[in-house]
Amino acid sequence: MGMKMRGAWASLLVVGAAACSSTSSTAGPTAPGDAGSDGNNLSDTGTVVPAEGGTAGQASIGPSGGTVTSADGTATVTIPAGALAKTVTITVAPATGGVSPASVTLVGQAFTFGPEGQQFSAPAKVTLTYDPAELPSGKTSSGIVIETAPVGSTSFTTLTTTVVDATHVSAETSHFSNFVPSFPIVGPGCSTNADCSGSQICVSGVCTMP
């Protein structure tokens, strides 16, 4: 009788161990910040972090805001919370077609931020890389500005620009288009606008672009 009881207890222990093993191998729910169905990781702050094998130059950004960086890492846009009413696919790519404002020295790569014409309820911050070696002789980075124009247009607007560090500048924008870091070319001396050529104007005795 004792042998039979010990055999029954051994059988129960084997069944219990198997049940525990089955329970522990069941996958739990996906935690916040885990990779979603689109292959991107969404942090609690809304910043899209490219998943392994993802594309750094494109991400879906919603009302919580986020940051998207070009594939080569030289251009970034930061969109604040509340700037977008719905989720939008944001792209950052090198501009094509020879984007170049008049009367400037280009000091970095031009980029197209898309969708073209996208508007923001609160300004987004664009950060671009510049090459100090491209600055005009004797000039410093304090004169660098970011210029913007719609894709396919040569009508550029100069944005209020901040030098971030030794190789980056940033500016706020209310919409997307082409953006390029540049250094305005200062023209000859003048007394009036009539002394300047083209669309330049006379400012403090120097011809410059308006």
CORFENQUI-V815803 format. One record per residue. N is the residue number from 1. RES is the residue in one small letter. SS is DSSP state (h for helix, s for strand, l for the rest). PSI is psi in degrees with one decimal (999 if undefined). BURIAL is b if it has 9 or more other ideal C-beta (glycine too) atoms within 8 Angstrom, else e. Layout:
[[N;RES;SS;PSI;BURIAL] [N;RES;SS;PSI;BURIAL]]
This chain:
[[1;m;l;-40.7;e] [2;g;h;-39.5;e] [3;m;h;-39.8;e] [4;k;h;-40.6;e] [5;m;h;-43.3;e] [6;r;h;-34.7;e] [7;g;h;-38.6;e] [8;a;h;-42.3;e] [9;w;h;-37.2;e] [10;a;h;-38.3;e] [11;s;h;-41.2;e] [12;l;h;-39.6;e] [13;l;h;-38.7;e] [14;v;h;-43.7;e] [15;v;h;-41.6;e] [16;g;h;-40.9;e] [17;a;h;-39.1;e] [18;a;h;-39.1;e] [19;a;h;-41.7;e] [20;c;h;-41.3;e] [21;s;h;-40.4;e] [22;s;h;-39.7;e] [23;t;h;-42.9;e] [24;s;h;-20.8;e] [25;s;l;-4.1;e] [26;t;l;129.0;e] [27;a;l;139.8;e] [28;g;l;178.9;e] [29;p;l;154.2;e] [30;t;l;128.9;e] [31;a;l;155.4;e] [32;p;l;134.6;e] [33;g;l;-11.2;e] [34;d;l;161.7;e] [35;a;s;132.0;e] [36;g;l;-171.1;e] [37;s;l;-19.1;e] [38;d;l;0.7;e] [39;g;l;1.8;e] [40;n;s;151.0;b] [41;n;s;127.8;b] [42;l;s;115.2;b] [43;s;l;171.6;b] [44;d;l;-21.4;e] [45;t;l;-5.7;e] [46;g;l;-3.1;b] [47;t;l;126.2;b] [48;v;s;122.7;b] [49;v;s;116.7;e] [50;p;s;130.9;b] [51;a;l;169.4;b] [52;e;l;125.2;e] [53;g;l;2.3;e] [54;g;l;-179.8;e] [55;t;l;117.6;e] [56;a;l;-21.9;b] [57;g;l;7.4;b] [58;q;s;135.2;b] [59;a;s;155.3;b] [60;s;s;121.1;b] [61;i;s;133.8;b] [62;g;l;-162.7;b] [63;p;l;-22.8;b] [64;s;l;-10.0;e] [65;g;l;178.3;b] [66;g;s;-177.3;b] [67;t;s;136.7;b] [68;v;s;135.3;b] [69;t;s;145.2;b] [70;s;l;160.2;b] [71;a;l;-31.3;e] [72;d;l;-0.1;e] [73;g;l;10.5;e] [74;t;l;-2.8;e] [75;a;s;138.5;b] [76;t;s;146.5;b] [77;v;s;133.5;b] [78;t;s;120.1;b] [79;i;s;121.1;b] [80;p;l;161.8;b] [81;a;l;137.2;e] [82;g;l;-6.8;e] [83;a;l;-26.1;b] [84;l;l;138.8;b] [85;a;l;-21.7;e] [86;k;l;171.0;e] [87;t;l;131.6;e] [88;v;s;141.2;b] [89;t;s;111.3;e] [90;i;s;134.5;b] [91;t;s;147.3;b] [92;v;s;113.6;b] [93;a;s;151.4;b] [94;p;s;136.4;b] [95;a;l;150.2;b] [96;t;l;160.4;e] [97;g;l;15.6;e] [98;g;l;55.9;e] [99;v;l;115.7;b] [100;s;l;112.6;e] [101;p;l;158.5;b] [102;a;l;150.2;b] [103;s;l;40.8;b] [104;v;s;160.9;b] [105;t;s;122.2;b] [106;l;s;132.5;b] [107;v;l;11.2;b] [108;g;l;174.1;b] [109;q;l;137.4;b] [110;a;l;143.1;b] [111;f;s;146.9;b] [112;t;s;122.4;b] [113;f;s;128.7;b] [114;g;s;165.0;b] [115;p;l;143.5;b] [116;e;l;129.9;b] [117;g;l;-0.8;e] [118;q;l;129.5;b] [119;q;s;151.8;e] [120;f;s;140.0;b] [121;s;s;-26.5;e] [122;a;s;144.4;e] [123;p;s;138.3;b] [124;a;s;153.1;b] [125;k;s;121.5;b] [126;v;s;130.4;b] [127;t;s;126.8;b] [128;l;s;154.8;b] [129;t;s;137.4;b] [130;y;l;158.4;b] [131;d;l;111.2;e] [132;p;h;-27.8;b] [133;a;h;-17.7;e] [134;e;h;-4.3;b] [135;l;l;143.5;b] [136;p;l;150.2;e] [137;s;l;129.5;e] [138;g;l;0.1;e] [139;k;l;156.4;e] [140;t;l;169.8;e] [141;s;h;-15.0;b] [142;s;h;-19.3;e] [143;g;h;-1.5;b] [144;i;s;139.2;b] [145;v;s;154.1;b] [146;i;s;125.4;b] [147;e;s;147.3;b] [148;t;s;146.6;b] [149;a;s;149.8;b] [150;p;l;150.4;b] [151;v;l;130.0;b] [152;g;l;-0.4;e] [153;s;l;153.7;e] [154;t;l;13.3;e] [155;s;l;90.3;e] [156;f;l;148.2;b] [157;t;s;135.0;e] [158;t;s;126.6;e] [159;l;s;150.5;b] [160;t;l;120.3;e] [161;t;s;141.8;b] [162;t;s;133.0;e] [163;v;s;115.6;b] [164;v;s;-47.7;e] [165;d;s;-162.0;e] [166;a;l;-12.9;e] [167;t;l;10.0;e] [168;h;s;143.4;b] [169;v;s;156.1;b] [170;s;s;159.6;b] [171;a;s;152.8;b] [172;e;s;147.2;b] [173;t;s;149.9;b] [174;s;s;-3.6;e] [175;h;s;169.7;e] [176;f;l;147.2;b] [177;s;l;-149.0;b] [178;n;s;142.4;b] [179;f;s;139.5;b] [180;v;s;135.1;b] [181;p;s;131.7;b] [182;s;s;167.4;b] [183;f;s;114.8;b] [184;p;s;137.2;b] [185;i;l;120.1;b] [186;v;l;130.8;e] [187;g;l;-169.1;b] [188;p;l;172.4;e] [189;g;s;158.8;e] [190;c;l;164.3;b] [191;s;l;-38.1;e] [192;t;l;172.0;e] [193;n;h;-25.8;e] [194;a;h;-20.8;e] [195;d;h;-8.9;b] [196;c;l;157.2;b] [197;s;l;156.1;e] [198;g;l;-132.4;e] [199;s;l;8.3;e] [200;q;s;152.9;b] [201;i;s;160.8;b] [202;c;s;116.1;b] [203;v;s;117.1;e] [204;s;l;39.8;e] [205;g;l;12.2;e] [206;v;s;135.1;b] [207;c;s;129.0;b] [208;t;s;164.1;b] [209;m;s;139.5;b] [210;p;l;999;e]]
